[in-house]
């Protein structure tokens, strides 16, 4: 089976419970998108491919004017997910466009470069607000490792906002000197 960037997301969410493509995208937008995004343009082709490969099974379910297709993971899909989970990859790969812009910010006048850093700080603060809202949602307790990753996101964004603030102070101090 050829794996794409969204294979683990789709299999992992279907291992939790059956879902439609729309359901998967909704859950992604409230959870994994903070570290592993997936678009409709990735999810729906992946669902078709995984179904063809026998890793998931879909069933049309009446839903108003249109049927919706709800997918369930198969035993082969669970095995593929387990193989991926237990795989040997330990590399932490970071692709952060905001950080890449900062890396090249010396090409800009300093005030514009500082605006990039201020924008990054606002981004961390906005993510932090969203994650804290998720944390405060009433309802059932998240599975242990879902909760663990949520708190990683909170810690990461707290640190990121603080780091940006420290760097802004440092750069402004250098500019004043």
DRENPA-319640 format. One record per atom (N, C-alpha, C, O): x, y, z. Coordinates in steps of 0.05 Angstrom, whole numbers, plus 5000, padded with zeros to 4 digits. Layout:
<recs>
XYZ...
</recs>
This chain:
<recs>
501749765000500050005000501850255000503550285017501250434981502650684981501250875000498850914999502850985018501751165038502051455029504151535019500051615034500151905029500352045056500351925077500552305055500752465079498252445096498452485121495952395084493552385100492652095107490652065121494051895097493351615104493051575134491051475143495151655150494851605179492551755192491251655210491951995182489752155193487152015188485551985207486651925163484151795157483851535171481851485184485951365171485751105185485451145215483851005227486951335226486751385255484051475264483051385284482851655249480151755256478051545252476151525268478351375231476451155227476850935247474950785253479250905258479650705280478150785305477450615321477651045309476151145332473151075329471850995348472151125305469351065299468751115269470351255256466650995258465951045230465351345226464251475243466051435202465651725196465351755166466151585150464051975158463952065130466452235125467852315143466852295099469052485092468652755106470552875115466152845106465553105119466253085149467453275160465452865162466052825190469052835195470052955214470552705178473552695181474652975179476253055196473753135159474753405156473953575181475653735190471553535191470753685215472553625239473353805253473153375243474853295265477653395261478953495280478653375236481353485230481553775237483453865249479453925229479454215234479454285264480354505271478554105281478454155309480754025324481054055348482353875310484453715324487153715310488853885316487453535291490153495279491053735262493453755257489353905253490254125235492254295249493754445235492454295275494354455289497154355285499154495291497454105275500053995270500153815245502253745235497753745234497653575211495053625196493053495202495053815178492553895165491853705142493553555132489353705135488353545112486053685100484153775115486053715074483853865060481853655049482453415047479553765041477553585027478853465003478353234996480453624988481853524964483753304969484553164951484653264994486353045001484652815013485152575007482652885029481152685044479452505025479552255027477852625007476052464991477552274972476752044970479652364958481152174941482451944958482551714950483352024983484551825000482451615009483051375010480051705015477951515022477351314999477151075004477251414975476851244952479151044949478650804944481551134952483950964949484050754971484550514965483550834995483650645018481450435015481750205023479150515004476950325000477750124978477249884981478950224957479850044935481949854945482049624937483649944964485749774975484749584997486249425007482149605004481049435024481749505053481349345071482649745057483349835085481049955099480949975124479050045084476550155095474250045078474649965055471850055089469449995074467450225078467150325099466150295055464250505056461450405052461050205038459550545063456750475060455150735057455550925072453350735037451550965033449350965054447950765058449051195068447051225089445251455082446251665075442551415082440751635076441251875094441551845118441252105081441752355096440252585082441452745068437652595087436152805074435952755044435352535035436452965028436152944999438452774987438052664965440652765000442952614989443852405009443752445033444752184998446051985015448852085022450052235007449751995045452552045051453951785055452751585063456451775049458051535050459551535077461051715083459051325093460351295119462351065117461650855107464751115126466850915124467550795151467450925171468350545149469350395173472050275166472450195143473750265185476450145181476049835181474449735197477549705164477549405163479849295180481449455191479949035183482148915198484848975184486849025197484848975157487249045142488049335147490349405149486049505150486549795156487649825184489449985188486649675203487749695230490649595231492249705245491149395215493949285213495749495201497949545211494849635180496449845167496950075186499150185187494850145202495150365221497150275243498850435251496950035253498749935273501649925263503450005277501949835238504649835226505850115225508150165231504150315218505050585217505750695245507850815249503950635264504450725291507050615303508450755318507550365297509950235308512450255290514550145296512150405268514350445250516750585263516450685285518950575250521450665263521950965260524051065269520251115247520651395244520651545270518551545284522851665277522951825301523752115295524152275313523952175270524752445261522452635266520152575258523052855278521053075280521553255257523553395255519653265239519853435215518153685219515753665224519453905216518054165219518054315193520154365181515654375184515354545160513654785169511254765173514955015173513655245185514255485167516455595168512255565151512655775132513356045146514956205136512056085169512556335184515556345192516756555191516556125201519456105209521256135185523356265188520456025163522056065138522156355130524256455121519956495133519956785127521856935145523257115137521756865171523656995190526556935183528257115186527056695174529856625166530856805145533256875145529156895126529957065104529257365109529557525091528457435133527457705139529657915138528958155137532157835138534258045135534158185108535458395104532658075089532258205063530358435064529958575044529058475087527058685090528058905107529958865123526859145105527459355124526659255152524759095155528059345173527659225200524759245209523759065221523459465204520659495214518859285201517059175215519259225176517659025163518358745174516658575177520958705179521758445190520558405218519658185225520458625234519258605260516258545258515158405275514958645237512158585233511758285228509658175237513658155215513457865211513457725238511857545243515257805256515457685282512957745299512057575313511957985297509458055311507157885300505457795316507057845274504957675262505157385272503157255278507557285275507957015285506956995314505656805322507557205330506657205357503657205359502457055374502357365342499357365341498357095333496256995344499656965314498856695306498956495329497056335332501056505344501256325368499056395388497856205399498556645392496456725411493756635402492056555418493156655376490556575365490256275368488156175376492356115361492155825364491755755393490155575400493155895411492955845440490055885449488955735465488756105440486056155447484155935438482455845453484555835413482955625402483355365418481455225425485855305424486455055439485355065467484354865478485455295479484255325507481255295506480055185525479955395484477055355481476455055478474554955490478054915463477754625460478054485487476554315494480154565501480654455528478254495547477754315563476954715544474754785563472054675554470054705569471954545531469354435522468254235542469754065552465654255547464454055564464153785549464353775525463753575564463353325551465253115561466553155582465352905546467052675555470052745555470952935542471452585569474352615571475552505545474752295535477452655534478752565510480552325517481452295539481052155497482951935502485552045511486252275504487051895527489451995540491352135521492352355526491952005498493952125480492852355464494452525455490252365459489052605447489452845466490253055457488852805491489253005511492153095513492853325516493952895512496852955513497653135490499153325495496753075466497453245443496153515445497453715437493753535455492453795460494253965478494754205472495153845500496854005518499654065507500854265514500653895489503053965474502554215458504254395459500354235445499654465429499454715446500354935438498254695469498054925487500855005496501455245495502454815505505154885514506855005492508255205496506654885468508254985445507455265438509255435433504855325438504055595430504555795452505056035446504355715477505155895499508055965496508856205496509755765492512655805488513155975464514756165465511755915442512156065417511556365420513056525410509356425433508656705437510756845455511457075450511556705476513656815494516256855479517657055483517056665463519556675447519456925429521357075427517156955415516857195397517157455413518557635404515957465436516057705452518957765461519857985459520357555469523257585477524857685453526557855456524457575430525957655406525257935398527058085389522758015400522058285393523458485411524458685402523458425438524858605457527858615450528958835450528958385444531858375438532558545413534458695413530958505392531458655367530958955370532459115359528859025385528359315390530559435407531359665402531659285425533859385442536359415424537759615427536859235406539159255388538859495370540859645365536459545361535959765343536360035357537360225346535560045383535860285399538760345405539460575410540460145406543260175414544960305393547360345396
</recs>
